[in-house]
Amino acid sequence: MNNHFIKGSASFKYGLVDSGTSYAYLPVELFEMIRKHFDWYCNADPLNNCAGRRVDKDNTDRVCWEYIEEEWP
């Protein structure tokens, strides 16, 4: 993800196809790894990475951001 290896992800023998929908159905352990990576990535450069407002940042079941078209056309 973003040219950054997610530690432990090699133990999963499945590929992920982005369907273009807003939802992803993953094993809980893999979702946890991806969520932690998003947290790491966003905190690594908060001015440039994940600049939008994170929605429900305290809800560990979600990883989503608000998109404002005027700011990011």
Sequence and secondary structure as in RCSB ss.txt:
>XXXX:A:sequence
MNNHFIKGSASFKYGLVDSGTSYAYLPVELFEMIRKHFDWYCNADPLNNCAGRRVDKDNTDRVCWEYIEEEWP
>XXXX:A:secstr
 TT   TTGGG        SSS     HHHHHHHHHHHHHHHHHSTTTSS S EETTT TT  EE   TTT  
